[in-house]
Amino acid sequence: MELLNVGDTAPDFEATDQDGNRVKLSDFADKTVVLYFYPKDNTPGCTVEAKNFRDNIDLFNENGVTVLGVSVDSPESHKRFQEKQGLNFTLVSDKEKKIVKDYGVLGLSTAKRVTYIINKGKIVYVFPKVTPKDHAKEVYDKLKELNLI
C-alpha cells in the first residue's frame, strides 16, 4: 500500500467522531486540513502526539486550519482518549479501515503514523515518518512555509 502524493486529490470519507457525529472531509473542501493518522488511542507515542496537537491547537484554529486525528479505534475509545487527555480537536473512527486503506497508511492492523496536509481537497504535503514529540510545531512550520497560514 503506497502513500498518496502531493498533488493527488484527497479521498473523501464519511465517518463517526468521538461524539457520534458524522464527519466528511468534503465538509472542509474550501479549507486547509491536517489529517493525521495514528496507531492506537491511549498508547505512549499516540498520547504524546495528541497532546502536542492539543497544546498547540490555537495556532491552527486561529489560522482556519482544521486538525483531524484518525485511527481504527472505535468512537467510544476515541471519547475515552479525548476525555482522559483533554483533547480539543476531532478524532475520527475508521473501524472499517476504509480511510486508512484509501490513504495508504494501513499497517498490520492499525494505522501507520503519517500526516497529510490537505488544502482545498488536494494533498499539498505528506509527512511519511512522524516523530510524535513536537509534530504539531513541525506541521505548523510547514503550513507557514507553504503560505497556507
N, C-alpha and C positions, 0 to 999 in steps of 0.2 A: 504494500500500500504506500503510495507516494503522497507527499505533502502537495498542497496546492501551491501555485507560483504567483509571484507579483504579476498583476495584470489580469488574472483569472477572475471571473465573476464568482462572488461568494455564494455558495449554495444556500438557498433559502431553507429555513426549517421552521417548524412549529412544535413547541414542546412545553412542558409544565415547569414552572419555577417552584421555589421553596414555599410559596404561599398558595400553591394550587392554581395560579393564574397561567393563562396561555401566553407564551412569548413567541413572536415571529420576528425573524431577522428583517423581513421586509417592512416591518413597522418602523425601522430605523434607516430606511432607504436613502434619506437625504442627510444622514448624519455620519459621524465617524464612530466606529465601534471597535473596542478592544475585546476580542473574543479569545479568552484564554482557557485552554484545556488543562485539566489536572487529573491525576490518577484517582485519588480517594479522599473523601471527607475525613477530617479529624486524624490525619496522619501527619507526622512531623514536618516533612517538606511542604505538603499542601497547606498546612496551617500557617507556616512561615510566609508562604506566597500570598495566601488570602489576607493575612493580617497586614502585609505590606501594601496591598491594594486598599484595604480598609483605612489604613493610616494616611494614605495619600489620595483618597477619593475626591477630596475637594479640588485638587489640581485638575482632575478630569472633568468633574461636574461643572466647574466654573468656566470651562472651555467648550462645553457642549458635547463632550465625549462620553459615550455610554460604555461601561465595563460590564461584561457578561462572563461569568465563570461557568464552565461546562465540565461535567463528569458523568459517568454512567450510574452514579448513585441515585437513589430514589428521592422524590421531593421531600419525603419525611426525613431522610438522612440529611438532606440539604438544610432543612429547617432546624434540626438539632445543631448542625455545624454553624449555621448563621447565629443562632441564639447563644451558643457556647462561646463563640469568638467575637460576638458583637459586629458581625459583618453588615455593611451598609450598601450593598450592591446586589444585583440579581444573580442567583445560582440556577442554572438550567439543568434539568434532569434529562439524561439521554439513556434511559434504561434499555431501550430497544437497540442502542448502539448505531443508530442511523446517522446521526450528526458526526460522530467520531469517524465513521467509515467515509462519509462524504468529504470530510476534511483531511482524510489520510492520516489520522492520528490514533487509530486503534492499535493498542499493544496486544499482549496476550489475552487479557480480559478487561483491561481498563484503558483509559485514555493516556496517551503519552503527554508529557509536559511540553506543549507547543502553544505559542501565542500568534494570532493573526491580527493585524491592523487592517480594518476594512473601512473604506471611505466611499460613500455613495454606491454601495453594492459591489465594489471592486476591491480585491486584495492589493494593498499598497505596500505591505511589509510582512515578512514572516520571521519569527524567532524560532528556529528549529530546535535549538538547545536552550533551555531556560534554567538559570540558577535562581531558586526561589527568593533568596535574600536580595533585596534591592531591585527586584524585577520591575516593580511599578515605576520606579525612577528611571530605569532603563527605557521603558516604554514611553514615558512622558518625554524624555530627551529625544527619542526617535520621532515622536509626534511633532516636536518643535523643529527638528531637522527637516522633516518633510513639509513644513509650513502648514500643518493641519491645525495648529493652535497658535 
